[in-house]
């Protein structure tokens, strides 16, 4: 009874989702698991509200309450091999459909009263709705929904898997109906409602599928989680006649445009939508600050590499000078050598505080940007800045002061910058931290070297 594309799409979606969950857990050093717990608690409250509404408002179907519906439910469960029947409720909603849901391992089916009323004189057609919803339970579509959520928001893949599930469940509905004609009438009732379905020409309705191969209808089906109803009706008719359904080809250009439209509903379920929100929250709260700190460490590493390269160059020069001293040099050459050696040593000594100052600037800027990513504002005190990067404040290379305008004043302790200062002024532009560096006692080149490092 499974639609041909459901299983391949499920395997692809499962692989993509597992890779995503693994990358999220490893990339956040396990913090995503804590956020997952918070999400699960939020999901319990949200889903429990819906289930409570169903139980507190709907009418539960049982052997004594609506026994005709109960017998149809039990017969459909036996037909498809479902050993545990779900709780079934009748609910007035104003919508012409039915649904299956799950809460804490227990399955529920909700039959909307408009469908029951419309099919009052054609009860066999009502089996299609029961069988369709039981199909979601039997195929474990609800169970896998959370795990497949990352793949289900992807363009094309997520919507295609959801549509494949609907085609599969239509087959379950067909299997539960006493006759193929009853299944077709049940599906047709979604399009017409009330009693019009009884007088609708099913073949003429199916003929409308030839219009679905245009760009717009192809595009909106590719980004939607339900196939066009005329195509579902055509598929049922083909299956009833004993041959595989053949559907019109979609417009090729529609595939290209649909590639840029994510399936934000994740299949239309509230749980999947909450998962999308949770993923965004995890990325915003954990991954983005982690990336900021990674970028900061990368910049510091580049500075250290530059310093090591400079020291290596200085060592080479010293070695060359020592080799020269071993030769026959006159007194003047020896004096020049000594002078050059002192200059090299001086440059090496001067480079260390400069490097420490540059790394201090990068550290402070990184801390401010990390704080902004977490709180969507700039820090107001050094204590708040220390929340983003513990240990922020005083250093052997510089002192740090937070001024009234939230700018950061660095006063350097080491030569050749001893006693000089640099003021870093952060501001927000489109939720991005932009820096301006000012100084009253440093040359322009020095300010640029400290603040404009790339």
ZASE-22778 format. One record per residue (C-alpha): z negated, x, y negated. Coordinates in steps of 0.1 Angstrom, whole numbers, plus 5000, padded with zeros to 4 digits. Layout:
<nodes>
ZXY
...
</nodes>
This chain:
<nodes>
500050005000
499950304977
502650344951
504750654958
503750844925
500050774926
498951054950
501051334935
499951244900
496351224912
496551574927
498051724895
495451544873
492651664896
493752024894
494152014856
490751844852
488852084874
490352384856
489352224823
485752154834
485452504849
486752664817
484452454796
481352544816
482152914817
483352924781
480052774768
477852984791
476652664809
475652484777
478252214784
476152104813
473352014789
475751814767
477051654799
473551524806
473351384771
476751214776
475651064809
472550914792
474750774764
477250634790
474350464809
473250284778
476750174769
477750064803
474449904810
474949684779
478249554793
476949494828
473849324813
476149094793
478149004825
474948934844
473348744816
476348534806
478748504835
478348284866
477848484898
480148384926
478348324960
478548114991
476847824972
478247894937
482047844936
482347874974
486147844972
486348164951
483748334973
485748265004
488948404988
486948714978
485648775013
489048715028
490648965005
487949225013
488649175050
492449195044
492349535027
489449685048
486749685021
483449685041
481149625011
482149334988
481449374951
479449134930
481848884914
481248694882
483248424863
483248484825
484848304796
486448564773
489548424757
491648684776
494048604805
493148874830
490449014853
488749344856
486749574879
483949794868
481150014882
477550094872
475250334891
477350324922
477649944924
481049764919
481649444900
484649214896
484948984866
487248684869
488148544835
487848164834
491248124817
492948254848
490948024871
491847724849
495547814847
495847854885
493647554894
496647384910
497947704926
494847874941
496948094964
498348274934
494748344923
494448584953
496648824935
494048884908
491248934933
493349164954
494449364924
490949434913
489749514948
492549764949
490949964921
487749974941
489350054974
491450334959
488250464941
490050464907
486650394890
484850674909
487450934899
487750814863
485051054849
486351364867
489951304858
489151224821
490551564807
493851514824
494051144815
494151224778
497151444782
500551324770
502751174798
500351274827
497451054818
499450744811
501750794841
498750814864
497250494850
500550314854
500850434890
497350294897
498549954884
501549954906
499350044936
496949764928
499749514925
500549594961
496949514970
497349184952
500549114972
498849195005
496048944997
498348654989
499348415017
502948445006
505048684983
505948384961
502248324954
501848684943
504848664920
503448344904
500048504899
501648794881
503948574861
500948374849
499848684828
503048654808
503148274803
499548154808
498347794813
500847604835
504247734822
504447994850
505147714875
508447624857
509547984848
512648124865
511348444882
514848594886
515648534850
512348694840
512948994862
516449034846
514649124813
513849464828
517349584820
516249584783
513449834790
515750144792
516250164754
514450424733
511650214719
510750034751
510850354770
508750534745
506050274743
505850244781
505550624784
502550634761
501050314776
498750274805
500449964819
504049924831
506049654815
505249324832
508849254839
509049584859
505849494878
507349154887
510649324898
508649564920
506749284937
509949094944
511549404959
508549474981
508449104992
512149145003
511349455023
512949725002
511749994977
511849884940
514450044918
513750054881
516050124851
516050484839
514150544807
515750684776
515651074778
514851104741
511750884746
510351144771
510551414744
508751204717
506151084742
505251444750
503451464716
501351154720
498051204738
496650914759
493550894737
492250584756
492050794789
493350494808
491750234786
488250254799
485250284776
483750554798
486850774795
486950724757
483350834755
484251134776
486851234751
484351204722
481851414742
484451684749
485251704712
481551724704
480952004729
483852204715
482652154679
479052234686
479452524711
482952654715
483852684678
480652874668
481053094699
484653174688
483353264653
480853504667
483453654690
485753714660
482853874642
482154104671
485854194674
485954294637
482854504641
484354664672
487454754651
485254914625
483455114651
486755234666
487855344631
484655534626
484955704660
488555794653
487455944620
484756144637
487156264663
489556384636
486656564618
485656734651
489256854656
489256994621
485957174627
487357314659
490457444641
488257604614
486157774641
489257914657
490358044624
487058214618
487458414650
490558584637
490958854611
490258664579
489558824546
486558724525
488458474504
489758294535
486258274550
484958124517
487857864518
486957784554
483357734546
484257504517
486557294538
483957264566
481457144541
483956884528
484556754563
480856724570
480356544537
483156294544
481656224579
478256174564
479555944537
481455734561
478455624581
476755414553
480155274543
480755164578
477255014580
477854834547
481154694559
479654574592
476854414572
479354214552
481054094583
477754004599
476653794569
479953614566
479953534603
476453394601
477453164572
480553044590
478552974622
475952784602
478752574586
480352494620
477052364632
475852174601
479052104580
477452264550
476452604535
472952744542
470552704513
468052974523
467853294543
465753114568
468552874575
471053164577
468753324603
469053014624
472753094628
472153464634
468553574642
467453894625
469453824594
467853954562
466754304554
468454614570
468154994567
471654994551
471154714526
468754444513
469854074511
468853814486
469953444485
470553344449
470153004432
473852924435
473753004472
475653334468
474353634487
473453954469
473554274490
471854584475
472854904494
470255164504
472455454516
474555704497
477155694483
476455324475
472655364470
471455124443
474754944439
475254574448
477854334461
477653954455
479353734481
480153374469
481053124496
482652794489
484152514509
487852414508
488952144533
485852224554
486752594556
484552874542
486353074515
484753394502
484853564468
483253914463
482054034430
480254354418
479154494384
478854854396
481354904425
484954994419
487654734427
488854944457
485354954472
484954574468
488354514485
487454764513
484154584520
485354224517
489054214526
488854384559
491354244584
</nodes>
